[in-house]
Amino acid sequence: MLKLPSLFKPVYYKRYTYKPRYYDEEKEKREERRKELENTQGSDRKSFREFARSKWAKERKTQQKQSNTRLVTIILVLLAVTYFIFRGSF
């Protein structure tokens, strides 16, 4: 099929291959520190994991205990308020 001449130029989108360069100094320091720790710990990695898990489990238990205590306190306050409301109205 023959192509007819056009009065308008076809639209060609410009394509860029821009790759941004960004230097994050904090990230570099974290990576260096992590590599140092991995080199110094070596086989202690398993013991570190166990330590971290036990610490997180302990924190989770204390948070759960605080949450339960707070819930019981709120229920008691609400019960006391309802008692005084009904006691005063009769």
C-alpha positions in Angstrom: 0.0 0.0 0.0 1.3 3.4 -0.8 1.7 6.0 1.8 0.2 9.4 1.1 2.1 12.5 1.9 1.0 14.3 5.0 0.9 17.9 5.9 1.6 17.2 9.5 4.8 15.9 10.9 4.3 12.7 13.0 4.9 13.0 16.7 8.0 11.3 18.0 8.4 11.2 21.7 11.9 11.9 23.0 13.3 9.1 25.1 15.8 9.8 27.8 18.2 7.3 29.3 18.9 9.4 32.3 20.1 7.4 35.3 20.1 9.6 38.5 23.2 9.4 40.7 22.5 9.8 44.4 25.0 9.4 47.2 23.5 8.5 50.6 26.2 8.9 53.2 24.1 7.3 56.0 23.4 4.3 53.8 27.1 3.9 53.1 27.9 4.1 56.8 25.2 1.5 57.6 26.5 -0.9 54.9 30.1 -0.5 56.2 29.0 -1.2 59.8 27.0 -4.2 58.7 29.9 -5.6 56.9 32.2 -5.0 59.9 29.7 -6.8 62.2 29.4 -9.7 59.8 33.2 -10.1 59.6 33.7 -9.9 63.4 30.7 -12.1 64.3 31.2 -14.8 61.7 29.7 -17.9 63.4 28.1 -15.8 66.1 25.3 -14.9 63.7 23.1 -17.7 64.9 23.6 -16.6 68.5 22.8 -13.1 67.6 19.6 -14.2 66.0 18.6 -16.2 69.1 19.4 -13.1 71.2 17.3 -10.9 69.0 14.4 -13.3 69.0 14.4 -13.7 72.8 14.6 -9.9 73.3 11.8 -9.3 70.9 9.7 -12.0 72.6 10.3 -10.5 76.0 9.3 -7.0 74.7 6.2 -8.5 73.1 5.2 -10.1 76.4 5.7 -6.9 78.3 3.7 -4.9 75.7 0.9 -7.5 75.8 0.9 -7.3 79.6 0.7 -3.5 79.6 -2.1 -3.7 77.0 -4.1 -6.2 79.2 -3.6 -4.0 82.2 -4.8 -0.9 80.4 -7.9 -2.8 79.1 -8.8 -4.0 82.6 -8.4 -0.5 84.0 -10.7 1.0 81.3 -13.4 -1.6 81.9 -13.3 -1.0 85.6 -13.6 2.8 85.1 -16.5 2.3 82.7 -18.3 -0.1 85.2 -17.8 2.5 88.0 -19.2 5.3 85.9 -22.3 3.2 84.9 -22.8 2.2 88.5 -22.8 5.8 89.7 -25.1 6.9 86.8 -27.7 4.2 87.6 -27.3 4.6 91.3 -27.9 8.3 91.1 -30.9 8.2 88.8 -33.0 5.8 91.0 
